[in-house]
Structure formats: C-alpha cells, structure tokens
Amino acid sequence: MRHAQYMTWPRAFAIAECLWTPKEKKDWNDFSKRAEKHLDRLDMAGVKYAPSIYDPIITATKKDTATVVVKLETEIEGLSIHYSFDNSFPDNFYPSYKESLTVPKEAANLKLITYRYGKPIGRLMVIPVSDLRKRAGIK
C-alpha cells in the first residue's frame, strides 16, 4: 500500500491540474505552491509520497575529452542546492550551487541535497561520477 501511495502522490495533483485547468491559466509556480500545501496534509495523514519535486535537475556536459561540467536546477523556487565532491555528506554549511561545476578529476561521487530556509527539504542524492561521465558522453 505504501508503494502505491508513493507512486500516486503528487502525480495525481499534476494530472488533475492538466485535466482541469485551462491551458491559458496553467502556471507552474502557482501549481507547485498549491501542491506543497497538499503535501503538508499528506504528511499529517501519514501518507507516503514521492518527494522528487524537491530533487535537483542535473545536466552533465563535456568541456573537453575528459572534463565533465554539471549544471543544477530546481523545479521549485526558493531552494538552495548544497553539494560535495569529497565523499562527505553536504548540509547547509557546504557550498551552495551558484554556477556550473567542473567535476574534479579525483572525485568519485557528487552528493546533493536541497534546503529551504536553512532546513533540508529534499533527499540526499549520490550520483557516481561515472554516471555523470556517461550522461556527458565521455567513456
């Protein structure tokens, strides 16, 4: 049952938004704020949901034949992305993403987490550098 809840929410909010809101009135920022209010309700009810709305969007490109550059974005306004390449677990005292990152040659993983108002809101993500290299088209 918990997995069914996880797979349903907040996807059901997005489907309802697509089906019931006229195209000219659709606004991502407005929708995401309303969806977050529903997530608070789901928390109070003990319902499990996918928190992926808070996960960073990761784009890896190659700078040259061996260098990976990572661009990070969020779907939700007001989040800061904190990261590390040194295999430690980032928190709000670690660097906050501001501009594209060049992956250090000695790095094994990129670790990311999103914060809002100094508190963690997203999941800790661990992305192996080997995966970033594949995404960038580097073998």
JOKA-V937994 format. One record per residue. PSI is psi in degrees with one decimal (none if undefined). NEAR is the number of other ideal C-beta (glycine too) atoms within 10 Angstrom. Layout:
PSI|NEAR / PSI|NEAR
//
This chain:
-41.8|6 / -37.6|9 / -37.5|8 / -41.2|9 / -46.3|15 / -40.7|15 / -21.1|12 / -44.4|15 / 136.9|19 / 13.4|20 / -37.3|13 / -35.9|13 / -41.4|20 / -40.1|14 / -45.3|11 / -42.8|12 / -44.1|19 / -39.7|11 / -31.9|7 / -18.4|8 / 126.2|13 / 145.3|6 / -43.3|6 / -13.9|6 / -0.6|9 / 132.2|11 / 113.1|12 / -47.8|11 / -40.4|11 / -45.8|12 / -46.4|17 / -35.8|17 / -41.6|13 / -40.1|12 / -40.1|19 / -35.1|16 / -37.2|8 / -34.4|15 / -36.6|17 / -41.5|9 / -40.8|9 / -38.2|15 / -46.3|11 / -32.2|8 / -4.8|8 / 23.6|8 / 134.1|15 / 136.9|16 / 162.4|20 / 118.5|15 / 17.9|15 / -15.9|12 / -22.4|20 / -6.5|20 / 141.3|19 / 151.8|21 / 124.8|10 / 124.9|17 / 120.9|14 / 132.6|21 / 164.0|15 / 137.2|15 / -40.4|13 / -163.0|8 / -15.8|7 / -5.6|10 / 128.7|15 / 134.7|24 / 132.7|16 / 130.2|23 / 134.9|14 / 140.9|18 / 161.7|11 / 152.3|18 / -24.8|14 / 134.6|18 / 150.9|10 / 10.8|12 / 145.8|19 / 144.0|16 / 122.7|23 / 143.1|21 / 163.6|19 / 150.7|17 / -5.3|19 / 17.8|12 / 10.9|10 / 170.7|9 / 113.8|11 / 146.5|22 / -167.3|13 / -2.9|14 / -7.6|8 / 167.6|18 / 142.6|12 / 134.4|12 / 129.0|20 / -37.1|9 / 168.4|6 / 142.1|12 / 134.7|19 / 125.1|12 / 123.1|20 / 144.9|13 / -34.4|9 / -4.3|8 / 141.4|18 / -33.1|12 / 150.7|17 / 123.4|24 / 134.3|19 / 149.7|23 / 144.0|23 / 145.4|24 / 152.6|20 / 127.2|17 / 39.2|9 / 7.3|9 / 140.4|7 / 135.8|15 / -27.8|17 / 177.5|21 / 150.4|14 / 125.1|13 / 136.2|17 / 114.4|13 / 113.7|18 / 140.7|12 / -30.7|19 / -36.3|11 / -39.8|14 / -39.8|23 / -41.9|17 / -44.7|13 / -33.2|16 / -7.8|17 / 25.9|10 / 130.5|17 / none|5
//
